[in-house]
Amino acid sequence: MAKQTFTTGQVLTAAQLTSLQQTAMLGGAASAKTASYTLVAADAGTAISMSSASATTITVNTALFAAGDTVQITNLGAGVCTITAGTATVNTSASLALAQYESGTLDFTSTSAAIFIKGAGATASSGLTFINRTVITAAATTTIDSLFSDTYENYRLEFYCQMGTSGSIPKLNFRYGTTTHSANYNYGFEGTSISGTASNVFNGSGLTSFSLEQVSSGGFATLNLFITRPASSGFLFANGFFNTPYKGITYGGGLQIASAQAWSGIVITTSAGTLTGGVTVYGMAKS
């Protein structure tokens, strides 16, 4: 149950006794959330469950809890839930990111600091875990944060779009924190036409973004990238392929960003007009 102050001679109701028992068994009054949430004082002693297909955060601020207070957090959703220090300090020996069906406990050591004790959870032996799905509808810019963390070493990104303006170019930039990185993009892709009779080299160095080929109005482009350890505070490396049916060419190759950062998100833009499509990101189980 939520933390309360009892008085001498107070008679507890059956519901209060049941809730006390639940709390003693490391449970607590259940509070279900479907979007990012900032903790309040009444959350002390409760169990919060997150249910969202997109990435979410739980923010921890100071002057709300006392030393010894706890909050149990479980992520039931497919989107990663990240425990985020607001004005309080949150320490952990593990990760602050909870994948689906992972849980942990915030144990407050003072009014301004807590330790996040993450449960071991089930160890994935192989395969992909869904992280995020974002639908884009006639947008010139789409920013998606909280995609990459040290929960997974590698990621798979799938992007498709339909352009609203002829000759426009879909562009991909990576982000760290709230900053969009726009320098030192190096890539080399080689393409072959559908007929197999022509090839084309698509490359660049020191550019401001990863730009795909131009697409006709109403035309489609697709991109699939395997991203290696984006959250490791190093250069970003990715390889994969993209298709531009407008020119009938499939490209394969690699991308590098020669700047060391803990990469955490992406932004999709277009050189002109808007695009409609979607982005899906999967985490790949650690070896």
C-alpha positions in Angstrom: 0.0 0.0 0.0 1.0 3.6 -0.3 3.0 5.0 2.6 0.7 6.1 5.4 0.8 7.5 9.0 -1.2 5.4 11.5 -2.5 6.6 14.9 -2.8 4.8 18.2 -6.0 2.8 18.4 -6.8 3.1 14.7 -8.8 0.2 13.3 -7.6 -1.0 9.9 -10.0 -2.1 7.3 -9.8 -5.4 5.5 -8.6 -3.7 2.4 -5.8 -1.9 4.3 -4.6 -5.2 5.9 -4.6 -6.9 2.5 -2.6 -4.1 1.1 -0.1 -4.2 4.0 0.3 -7.9 3.5 0.9 -7.3 -0.2 3.6 -4.7 0.6 5.3 -7.0 3.1 5.5 -9.6 0.4 7.4 -7.0 -1.8 4.3 -6.1 -3.8 2.3 -3.0 -3.0 -0.7 -1.2 -4.3 -0.6 -1.6 -8.1 -0.5 1.5 -10.3 -0.6 0.9 -14.1 0.9 3.5 -16.5 0.7 3.6 -20.3 3.0 6.6 -20.9 6.1 8.2 -19.4 5.5 9.1 -15.7 7.0 11.3 -13.0 6.9 9.7 -9.5 4.9 11.5 -6.8 5.2 11.1 -3.0 2.1 8.8 -2.9 4.1 6.2 -5.0 6.2 5.2 -1.9 5.5 1.6 -1.1 3.7 0.9 -4.3 4.3 -1.2 -7.4 4.1 0.5 -10.8 3.7 -1.3 -14.1 4.5 0.2 -17.4 2.6 -0.9 -20.5 3.6 0.8 -23.8 4.7 -0.3 -27.2 6.9 2.8 -27.4 9.9 3.8 -25.2 9.0 5.4 -21.9 10.7 7.0 -18.9 10.0 7.1 -15.1 11.4 10.3 -13.7 12.7 10.6 -10.1 12.7 13.9 -8.3 14.0 15.0 -4.9 12.1 16.0 -1.7 9.3 13.4 -2.3 10.6 10.3 -0.5 12.3 9.5 2.8 15.2 7.1 3.4 13.9 3.6 3.4 11.0 4.2 1.0 10.8 1.9 -2.0 9.0 1.8 -5.3 8.7 -1.4 -7.4 8.7 -0.9 -11.2 7.9 -3.6 -13.8 7.8 -3.1 -17.5 5.1 -5.1 -19.2 5.3 -3.2 -22.5 7.3 -3.9 -25.6 8.9 -0.4 -25.4 12.0 0.0 -23.2 11.3 1.8 -19.9 14.2 3.9 -18.6 14.5 5.1 -15.0 15.6 8.7 -15.3 17.1 11.0 -12.6 15.2 14.3 -12.6 16.3 16.4 -9.7 17.2 13.4 -7.6 20.3 11.2 -7.9 19.7 7.6 -9.1 22.6 5.1 -8.9 22.7 1.5 -10.0 25.2 -1.3 -10.5 23.2 -2.5 -13.5 21.2 -0.7 -16.2 18.5 1.8 -15.7 16.7 0.5 -18.8 14.0 -2.2 -18.4 13.2 -4.3 -21.4 9.8 -6.1 -21.6 9.1 -8.2 -18.5 12.1 -6.9 -16.6 11.6 -5.2 -13.2 13.5 -3.5 -10.4 13.2 -1.6 -7.2 14.0 2.0 -6.3 15.4 2.0 -2.8 15.7 5.6 -1.4 18.8 6.3 0.8 17.8 9.9 1.4 15.2 12.5 0.2 17.4 13.2 -2.8 19.1 9.9 -3.7 18.0 6.3 -4.6 19.6 3.1 -5.7 17.9 1.2 -8.5 18.2 -2.5 -7.9 17.4 -4.3 -11.1 16.2 -7.8 -11.1 18.2 -10.4 -13.1 15.2 -11.3 -15.4 15.3 -14.0 -18.0 18.4 -14.2 -20.1 17.7 -14.2 -23.8 19.7 -16.8 -25.7 19.1 -15.5 -29.2 16.8 -13.5 -31.5 15.4 -10.0 -31.6 13.4 -8.0 -29.1 11.0 -5.3 -30.3 12.0 -1.9 -29.0 9.9 0.7 -30.8 7.5 1.3 -33.7 6.9 4.9 -34.8 4.5 5.8 -37.6 5.3 8.9 -39.6 2.4 10.7 -41.3 3.2 13.6 -43.7 6.1 14.9 -41.5 9.2 16.9 -42.5 11.0 15.9 -39.2 10.5 12.9 -36.9 12.6 12.5 -33.8 12.7 9.2 -31.9 14.7 9.1 -28.6 15.4 6.5 -26.0 16.0 3.8 -28.6 19.5 2.6 -27.8 20.9 1.6 -24.4 23.4 -0.9 -23.0 20.5 -3.4 -22.5 21.4 -4.7 -26.0 24.8 -4.6 -27.7 23.4 -4.4 -31.3 20.3 -3.2 -33.0 18.3 -3.6 -36.2 16.6 -0.6 -37.7 13.9 -0.9 -40.4 12.7 2.3 -42.2 10.3 2.8 -45.1 8.9 6.0 -46.5 6.7 7.4 -49.3 7.8 10.9 -50.4 5.4 13.8 -50.9 7.7 15.8 -53.2 9.4 14.7 -56.4 13.2 14.5 -56.1 13.2 14.8 -52.3 15.8 12.8 -50.3 15.1 11.0 -47.1 17.9 11.6 -44.5 18.9 9.9 -41.2 20.7 11.5 -38.3 21.7 9.9 -35.0 21.2 11.5 -31.6 22.9 11.4 -28.2 20.7 12.7 -25.4 18.8 15.6 -26.8 21.5 16.5 -29.4 21.2 15.7 -33.1 24.6 14.9 -34.5 25.3 16.6 -37.9 28.9 16.0 -38.8 31.4 13.3 -39.7 29.0 10.9 -41.5 31.0 8.6 -43.7 29.4 5.9 -45.9 29.9 3.8 -49.0 27.2 1.8 -50.7 27.2 0.1 -54.1 24.0 -0.5 -56.0 22.8 -2.8 -58.7 19.7 -2.2 -60.8 16.8 -4.7 -60.7 17.8 -5.9 -64.2 21.4 -6.5 -63.0 22.8 -4.6 -66.0 23.9 -1.4 -64.2 25.6 -0.5 -61.0 26.1 2.7 -59.1 28.4 3.8 -56.3 26.8 5.9 -53.5 29.3 7.3 -51.0 30.4 10.4 -49.0 32.7 11.4 -46.2 32.4 14.1 -43.5 28.8 14.8 -44.4 26.0 16.2 -42.1 23.7 13.2 -42.4 23.2 9.8 -44.0 21.2 10.7 -47.2 19.4 8.1 -49.3 18.9 8.5 -53.0 16.2 10.9 -54.2 12.7 9.6 -54.6 9.9 10.6 -56.9 6.6 12.1 -55.5 4.6 9.2 -54.2 7.6 6.9 -54.5 9.0 4.5 -51.9 12.3 4.0 -50.3 13.3 1.4 -47.7 16.3 1.1 -45.4 17.6 -1.8 -43.2 20.5 -1.3 -40.9 22.4 -3.5 -38.5 23.9 -1.1 -35.9 26.8 -2.2 -33.8 26.9 -1.2 -30.1 25.5 2.3 -30.5 25.4 2.9 -26.7 29.0 2.1 -26.1 30.3 5.7 -26.2 32.3 5.2 -29.3 32.1 5.7 -33.1 28.9 4.5 -34.6 29.1 1.6 -37.2 26.3 0.2 -39.2 25.9 -1.9 -42.3 22.9 -2.9 -44.4 21.0 -2.0 -47.6 18.4 0.4 -48.9 16.2 0.4 -52.0 15.0 3.2 -54.2 12.4 1.9 -56.6 12.4 5.3 -58.3 15.8 4.4 -59.8 15.3 0.7 -59.6 18.5 0.2 -57.6 19.3 -1.8 -54.4 22.3 -0.5 -52.5 24.4 -2.4 -50.0 27.3 -1.1 -47.8 28.3 0.5 -44.6 28.0 3.7 -42.5 30.3 5.3 -39.9 30.0 8.3 -37.7 33.5 9.4 -36.7 32.5 10.9 -33.4 32.5 9.2 -30.0 29.1 9.4 -28.3 26.7 7.2 -26.4 24.1 7.2 -29.2 20.5 7.0 -28.0 18.1 8.0 -30.8 17.5 9.1 -34.4 15.9 11.8 -36.4 14.3 11.3 -39.9 14.1 14.4 -42.2 13.6 15.1 -45.9 15.3 17.6 -48.2 12.0 18.9 -49.4 8.3 18.5 -48.5 7.2 15.7 -46.2 7.4 11.9 -46.0 5.0 9.2 -44.7 6.2 5.9 -43.4 7.5 4.2 -40.3 10.5 3.1 -38.3 10.8 -0.1 -36.3 13.8 -0.9 -34.0 14.8 -4.3 -32.5 17.4 -5.0 -29.9 19.6 -8.0 -30.5 20.3 -10.3 -27.5 23.7 -10.1 -26.0 26.0 -13.0 -26.7 
